[in-house]
Amino acid sequence: MEIKTEMVNDIVVLNPVGNLVASSVELLKGRVEKLIEKKFRFVLLDMSRIDFMDSSGLGSIIAANKLLSASSGALACAALQEGVRKVFRVTRADQRIALAETQSEGLLLIQQRMIQGNGR
Amino acid sequence: MAASLRVNIVFAADFRSVDQARGTLLVLCRGAFPLQQEAVSDFCMAANEAMNNAVEHSGCSLLEVELHADDQSMTFRMSSDGERFDPTGSAAMPEPDELGELPEGGYGLALIQEFVDGMAYQYRDGKNVVTLVKNINKGV
């Protein structure tokens, strides 16, 4: 997996490509830790090019969400493929992590959190 | 599918090899059941979690995986050395803690049980043998 990064209106958009699985989870968590070190607290994970995610991958998203929330930031995940969405649904992680249908909707979701002042 | 499919794969017990094995299973199952993509996806997810668990928890050095598919079902059988590890016990989906935070781990067994129709475990000749079965709904 590789992760491309771009900035959109003060929001960091991470674009991982490949599979979010046990062999690659440290990459995502490490990237979010570095962003927080650099004071970037609002992150959108565009998952449109994640073909497969296992429980370790889900765990890395939960960990990233905790890190950003603890820094008064926010995480949202956008454009999930059906198999990935099913993992969120079955584990009920979709009730705790903000999901959006598209990257545009995800950006709006994060902007609302920014206006509210923090990620909660 | 016209005929049954039977494939054996033996590989080193590490996560990268699990990735390759999962990819192989996915290609084979998609080819065998092109109209049952959700069942194939569920089956490969469960197989992936079983392989990850073996790598992470049993301390095994080698994994041997057998895939068998026929008109009725897909069967995944995995043999691994290492510590005895029975994944068939009750595995509830993890719940949020008192602060509403989800745990970062503990989903693997619950996902396996969610995504397949049958699961069995034996400890045989010093090896963990896990069998997962996914039925094929021909009406789909």
Boltz contact constraints between the chains, C-beta under 6 A:
constraints:
  - contact:
      token1: [A, 22]
      token2: [B, 15]
      max_distance: 6.0
  - contact:
      token1: [A, 22]
      token2: [B, 52]
      max_distance: 6.0
  - contact:
      token1: [A, 23]
      token2: [B, 15]
      max_distance: 6.0
  - contact:
      token1: [A, 23]
      token2: [B, 16]
      max_distance: 6.0
  - contact:
      token1: [A, 23]
      token2: [B, 19]
      max_distance: 6.0
  - contact:
      token1: [A, 54]
      token2: [B, 48]
      max_distance: 6.0
  - contact:
      token1: [A, 55]
      token2: [B, 107]
      max_distance: 6.0
  - contact:
      token1: [A, 55]
      token2: [B, 108]
      max_distance: 6.0
  - contact:
      token1: [A, 55]
      token2: [B, 111]
      max_distance: 6.0
  - contact:
      token1: [A, 59]
      token2: [B, 104]
      max_distance: 6.0
  - contact:
      token1: [A, 59]
      token2: [B, 105]
      max_distance: 6.0
  - contact:
      token1: [A, 62]
      token2: [B, 102]
      max_distance: 6.0
  - contact:
      token1: [A, 62]
      token2: [B, 104]
      max_distance: 6.0
  - contact:
      token1: [A, 63]
      token2: [B, 104]
      max_distance: 6.0
  - contact:
      token1: [A, 83]
      token2: [B, 41]
      max_distance: 6.0
  - contact:
      token1: [A, 90]
      token2: [B, 114]
      max_distance: 6.0
  - contact:
      token1: [A, 91]
      token2: [B, 93]
      max_distance: 6.0
  - contact:
      token1: [A, 91]
      token2: [B, 107]
      max_distance: 6.0
  - contact:
      token1: [A, 96]
      token2: [B, 102]
      max_distance: 6.0
